[in-house]
């Protein structure tokens, strides 16, 4: 899979033994503290991917609540953008695409979201599957970011490692491209396909279950 060929290099371009390894972004301006103000996949694209994941992975007919919470979880890792306002360096564990984009955060976030949003007895039998779906939605965010050229890399293994990675195939982002061009490209290659896949998932599950009306969760 993609992870076999992940690569990592130093944020400043000159690696020293005591310096964490991260990906040098190919688009954006670097500040004095090693920050990078680069374009990123928009929240709506992340949400659409999370929704599509939930639409296809639920048992039986897709429920509205699971789809919406999965969409929110897919956006959640970008809560770290507050670090830009606080001038947090990318070398910090709380920098952009650091610990909130990690597999550990996805695991903890999925468990917490499941407990908070699916507490009733009606969810007992499917709660483990829901946690898995929400975890996949959270991981989808980091994977989408790792497909971009306008990236400082993703700390998949934080807090155990500060190394940042991106996939060898990075179809999102054009070096020196305009913001409008980035958004159009993202809409064509991420947002619209995700919306279509999510819609097909809901229709397919409804058809297979013999239902003609959407199922609304309590």
C-alpha positions as a Markdown table, in Angstrom:
| # | Residue | x | y | z |
|---|---|---|---|---|
| 1 | Unk | 0.0 | 0.0 | 0.0 |
| 2 | Unk | 0.9 | 3.7 | 0.0 |
| 3 | Unk | 2.7 | 3.6 | 3.4 |
| 4 | Unk | 5.5 | 1.4 | 2.1 |
| 5 | Unk | 7.1 | 4.2 | 0.2 |
| 6 | Unk | 6.4 | 7.2 | 2.5 |
| 7 | Unk | 9.3 | 9.6 | 2.6 |
| 8 | Unk | 10.5 | 12.1 | 5.1 |
| 9 | Unk | 12.9 | 15.1 | 4.9 |
| 10 | Unk | 13.9 | 17.9 | 7.1 |
| 11 | Unk | 11.8 | 21.2 | 7.4 |
| 12 | Unk | 14.8 | 23.5 | 6.9 |
| 13 | Unk | 16.3 | 21.5 | 4.1 |
| 14 | Unk | 19.5 | 20.7 | 6.1 |
| 15 | Unk | 19.0 | 17.8 | 8.4 |
| 16 | Unk | 20.9 | 17.6 | 11.7 |
| 17 | Unk | 20.7 | 14.7 | 14.1 |
| 18 | Unk | 18.6 | 16.6 | 16.7 |
| 19 | Unk | 16.1 | 18.0 | 14.2 |
| 20 | Unk | 12.8 | 16.3 | 13.6 |
| 21 | Unk | 12.1 | 15.1 | 10.1 |
| 22 | Unk | 9.2 | 16.6 | 8.2 |
| 23 | Unk | 8.2 | 17.2 | 4.6 |
| 24 | Unk | 9.2 | 20.4 | 2.9 |
| 25 | Unk | 6.1 | 21.9 | 1.4 |
| 26 | Unk | 6.1 | 22.7 | -2.3 |
| 27 | Unk | 3.8 | 25.6 | -2.0 |
| 28 | Unk | 3.5 | 28.4 | 0.6 |
| 29 | Unk | 5.7 | 30.8 | 2.5 |
| 30 | Unk | 7.8 | 29.7 | 5.5 |
| 31 | Unk | 7.9 | 32.0 | 8.5 |
| 32 | Unk | 10.7 | 32.6 | 11.0 |
| 33 | Unk | 9.5 | 29.8 | 13.3 |
| 34 | Unk | 9.3 | 27.2 | 10.6 |
| 35 | Unk | 5.6 | 27.7 | 10.0 |
| 36 | Unk | 4.1 | 27.2 | 6.5 |
| 37 | Unk | 1.0 | 29.1 | 5.4 |
| 38 | Unk | 0.1 | 26.8 | 2.6 |
| 39 | Unk | -3.2 | 25.9 | 1.0 |
| 40 | Unk | -4.9 | 22.8 | 2.4 |
| 41 | Unk | -7.8 | 20.6 | 1.4 |
| 42 | Unk | -11.0 | 22.4 | 2.4 |
| 43 | Unk | -13.2 | 21.2 | 5.3 |
| 44 | Unk | -16.1 | 20.5 | 3.0 |
| 45 | Unk | -14.0 | 18.0 | 1.0 |
| 46 | Unk | -12.9 | 16.3 | 4.2 |
| 47 | Unk | -16.5 | 16.2 | 5.4 |
| 48 | Unk | -17.7 | 14.7 | 2.1 |
| 49 | Unk | -15.1 | 11.9 | 2.3 |
| 50 | Unk | -16.1 | 11.1 | 5.8 |
| 51 | Unk | -19.7 | 11.0 | 4.8 |
| 52 | Unk | -18.9 | 8.7 | 2.0 |
| 53 | Unk | -17.0 | 6.4 | 4.3 |
| 54 | Unk | -20.0 | 6.1 | 6.6 |
| 55 | Unk | -22.5 | 5.6 | 3.8 |
| 56 | Unk | -20.7 | 2.5 | 2.6 |
| 57 | Unk | -19.4 | 0.9 | 5.9 |
| 58 | Unk | -22.5 | 0.9 | 8.1 |
| 59 | Unk | -24.4 | -2.4 | 8.6 |
| 60 | Unk | -27.7 | -2.3 | 6.7 |
| 61 | Unk | -29.2 | 1.1 | 5.8 |
| 62 | Unk | -27.0 | 4.1 | 6.4 |
| 63 | Unk | -28.3 | 6.2 | 9.3 |
| 64 | Unk | -28.2 | 10.0 | 9.2 |
| 65 | Unk | -26.6 | 10.4 | 12.6 |
| 66 | Unk | -23.6 | 8.2 | 11.8 |
| 67 | Unk | -23.0 | 9.9 | 8.4 |
| 68 | Unk | -23.1 | 13.4 | 10.0 |
| 69 | Unk | -20.9 | 12.5 | 12.9 |
| 70 | Unk | -18.4 | 10.8 | 10.5 |
| 71 | Unk | -18.4 | 13.9 | 8.3 |
| 72 | Unk | -17.6 | 16.0 | 11.4 |
| 73 | Unk | -14.9 | 13.6 | 12.5 |
| 74 | Unk | -13.3 | 13.9 | 9.1 |
| 75 | Unk | -12.9 | 17.6 | 9.6 |
| 76 | Unk | -11.9 | 17.5 | 13.3 |
| 77 | Unk | -8.1 | 17.0 | 12.8 |
| 78 | Unk | -7.9 | 20.6 | 11.4 |
| 79 | Unk | -8.8 | 21.9 | 14.8 |
| 80 | Unk | -5.0 | 22.5 | 15.0 |
| 81 | Unk | -5.2 | 25.4 | 12.6 |
| 82 | Unk | -5.6 | 27.6 | 15.7 |
| 83 | Unk | -1.8 | 27.1 | 16.0 |
| 84 | Unk | -1.4 | 29.4 | 13.1 |
| 85 | Unk | -3.1 | 32.2 | 15.0 |
| 86 | Unk | -0.9 | 31.4 | 18.0 |
| 87 | Unk | 2.3 | 31.2 | 15.9 |
| 88 | Unk | 3.0 | 27.6 | 16.8 |
| 89 | Unk | 5.9 | 26.1 | 14.9 |
| 90 | Unk | 5.4 | 23.0 | 12.7 |
| 91 | Unk | 8.1 | 21.4 | 14.9 |
| 92 | Unk | 5.7 | 21.5 | 17.8 |
| 93 | Unk | 3.5 | 18.5 | 18.7 |
| 94 | Unk | 0.6 | 20.9 | 18.4 |
| 95 | Unk | 1.6 | 22.3 | 15.0 |
| 96 | Unk | -0.5 | 21.8 | 11.9 |
| 97 | Unk | -0.9 | 18.2 | 10.7 |
| 98 | Unk | 0.9 | 17.0 | 13.9 |
| 99 | Unk | -0.8 | 15.1 | 16.7 |
| 100 | Unk | -4.4 | 15.8 | 15.6 |
| 101 | Unk | -3.6 | 14.0 | 12.3 |
| 102 | Unk | -2.1 | 11.0 | 13.9 |
| 103 | Unk | -3.4 | 7.4 | 14.1 |
| 104 | Unk | -3.4 | 7.7 | 17.9 |
| 105 | Unk | -5.7 | 10.8 | 17.8 |
| 106 | Unk | -8.0 | 8.9 | 15.4 |
| 107 | Unk | -8.3 | 6.0 | 17.8 |
| 108 | Unk | -9.0 | 8.2 | 20.8 |
| 109 | Unk | -11.3 | 10.5 | 18.9 |
| 110 | Unk | -13.3 | 7.7 | 17.5 |
| 111 | Unk | -13.9 | 6.2 | 21.0 |
| 112 | Unk | -14.8 | 9.6 | 22.5 |
| 113 | Unk | -17.2 | 10.5 | 19.6 |
| 114 | Unk | -18.9 | 7.1 | 19.8 |
| 115 | Unk | -19.5 | 7.5 | 23.6 |
| 116 | Unk | -20.7 | 11.1 | 23.3 |
| 117 | Unk | -23.0 | 10.8 | 20.2 |
| 118 | Unk | -24.2 | 7.2 | 20.5 |
| 119 | Unk | -25.0 | 6.6 | 24.2 |
| 120 | Unk | -28.4 | 5.0 | 24.1 |
| 121 | Unk | -29.2 | 1.3 | 24.3 |
| 122 | Unk | -30.4 | 1.3 | 20.7 |
| 123 | Unk | -26.7 | 1.7 | 19.6 |
| 124 | Unk | -25.3 | -1.0 | 21.9 |
| 125 | Unk | -25.0 | -3.8 | 19.3 |
| 126 | Unk | -23.5 | -1.5 | 16.6 |
| 127 | Unk | -21.3 | 0.7 | 18.8 |
| 128 | Unk | -18.1 | -1.1 | 18.0 |
| 129 | Unk | -18.7 | -0.8 | 14.2 |
| 130 | Unk | -19.6 | 2.8 | 14.6 |
| 131 | Unk | -16.3 | 3.5 | 16.4 |
| 132 | Unk | -14.5 | 1.8 | 13.5 |
| 133 | Unk | -16.4 | 4.0 | 11.0 |
| 134 | Unk | -15.6 | 7.2 | 12.9 |
| 135 | Unk | -11.9 | 6.1 | 13.2 |
| 136 | Unk | -11.8 | 5.6 | 9.4 |
| 137 | Unk | -13.3 | 9.0 | 8.9 |
| 138 | Unk | -10.6 | 10.6 | 11.1 |
| 139 | Unk | -7.8 | 8.7 | 9.3 |
| 140 | Unk | -9.2 | 9.7 | 5.9 |
| 141 | Unk | -8.3 | 13.3 | 6.8 |
| 142 | Unk | -4.6 | 12.6 | 7.3 |
| 143 | Unk | -4.5 | 10.4 | 4.2 |
| 144 | Unk | -6.1 | 13.1 | 2.1 |
| 145 | Unk | -3.6 | 15.7 | 3.4 |
| 146 | Unk | -0.7 | 13.2 | 2.6 |
| 147 | Unk | -1.9 | 13.2 | -1.0 |
| 148 | Unk | -1.2 | 16.9 | -1.4 |
| 149 | Unk | 1.9 | 18.6 | -2.7 |
| 150 | Unk | 1.1 | 21.7 | -0.7 |
| 151 | Unk | 2.0 | 19.9 | 2.5 |
| 152 | Unk | 4.3 | 20.1 | 5.5 |
| 153 | Unk | 3.7 | 16.4 | 5.8 |
| 154 | Unk | 1.6 | 14.5 | 8.3 |
| 155 | Unk | 2.7 | 13.1 | 11.7 |
| 156 | Unk | 1.0 | 9.7 | 11.4 |
| 157 | Unk | 2.8 | 8.3 | 14.4 |
| 158 | Unk | 2.6 | 11.2 | 16.8 |
| 159 | Unk | 3.1 | 11.4 | 19.8 |
| 160 | Unk | 5.6 | 8.5 | 19.4 |
| 161 | Unk | 7.4 | 10.0 | 16.4 |
| 162 | Unk | 7.7 | 13.6 | 15.0 |
| 163 | Unk | 8.5 | 12.4 | 11.5 |
| 164 | Unk | 6.2 | 13.8 | 8.9 |
| 165 | Unk | 5.2 | 11.8 | 5.8 |
| 166 | Unk | 3.3 | 12.2 | 2.6 |
| 167 | Unk | 2.5 | 9.6 | -0.1 |
| 168 | Unk | 4.7 | 9.2 | -3.1 |
| 169 | Unk | 1.7 | 10.0 | -5.3 |
| 170 | Unk | 0.5 | 13.5 | -4.6 |
| 171 | Unk | -2.2 | 14.4 | -7.1 |
| 172 | Unk | -3.6 | 17.4 | -5.1 |
| 173 | Unk | -1.9 | 20.7 | -5.6 |
| 174 | Unk | 0.0 | 22.3 | -8.4 |
| 175 | Unk | 3.3 | 23.9 | -7.5 |
| 176 | Unk | 3.0 | 27.7 | -7.8 |
| 177 | Unk | -0.6 | 27.3 | -8.7 |
| 178 | Unk | -3.3 | 29.8 | -7.7 |
| 179 | Unk | -5.7 | 29.3 | -4.8 |
| 180 | Unk | -8.7 | 29.2 | -7.2 |
| 181 | Unk | -6.9 | 26.5 | -9.3 |
| 182 | Unk | -6.3 | 24.4 | -6.2 |
| 183 | Unk | -10.0 | 24.7 | -5.2 |
| 184 | Unk | -11.2 | 23.7 | -8.6 |
| 185 | Unk | -8.8 | 20.8 | -8.7 |
| 186 | Unk | -9.9 | 19.6 | -5.3 |
| 187 | Unk | -13.6 | 19.9 | -6.3 |
| 188 | Unk | -13.0 | 17.8 | -9.4 |
| 189 | Unk | -10.8 | 15.1 | -7.8 |
| 190 | Unk | -12.1 | 14.9 | -4.2 |
| 191 | Unk | -15.3 | 16.7 | -3.4 |
| 192 | Unk | -17.5 | 15.7 | -6.4 |
| 193 | Unk | -16.4 | 12.1 | -6.4 |
| 194 | Unk | -16.9 | 11.8 | -2.6 |
| 195 | Unk | -20.4 | 13.3 | -2.9 |
| 196 | Unk | -21.2 | 10.8 | -5.7 |
| 197 | Unk | -19.8 | 7.8 | -3.8 |
| 198 | Unk | -21.7 | 8.8 | -0.7 |
| 199 | Unk | -25.0 | 9.2 | -2.6 |
| 200 | Unk | -24.5 | 5.9 | -4.3 |
| 201 | Unk | -23.7 | 4.2 | -1.0 |
| 202 | Unk | -27.0 | 5.5 | 0.6 |
| 203 | Unk | -29.1 | 4.5 | -2.5 |
| 204 | Unk | -27.4 | 1.1 | -2.7 |
| 205 | Unk | -28.0 | 0.3 | 0.9 |
| 206 | Unk | -31.6 | 1.4 | 0.8 |
| 207 | Unk | -32.2 | -0.7 | -2.4 |
| 208 | Unk | -30.6 | -3.8 | -0.9 |
| 209 | Unk | -32.8 | -3.4 | 2.2 |
| 210 | Unk | -35.9 | -2.9 | 0.2 |
| 211 | Unk | -36.6 | 0.6 | 1.5 |
| 212 | Unk | -38.0 | 3.5 | -0.4 |
| 213 | Unk | -37.6 | 6.2 | 2.2 |
| 214 | Unk | -34.4 | 7.3 | 3.9 |
| 215 | Unk | -33.8 | 6.1 | 7.4 |
| 216 | Unk | -33.6 | 8.8 | 10.1 |
| 217 | Unk | -31.8 | 8.0 | 13.3 |
| 218 | Unk | -33.2 | 9.1 | 16.6 |
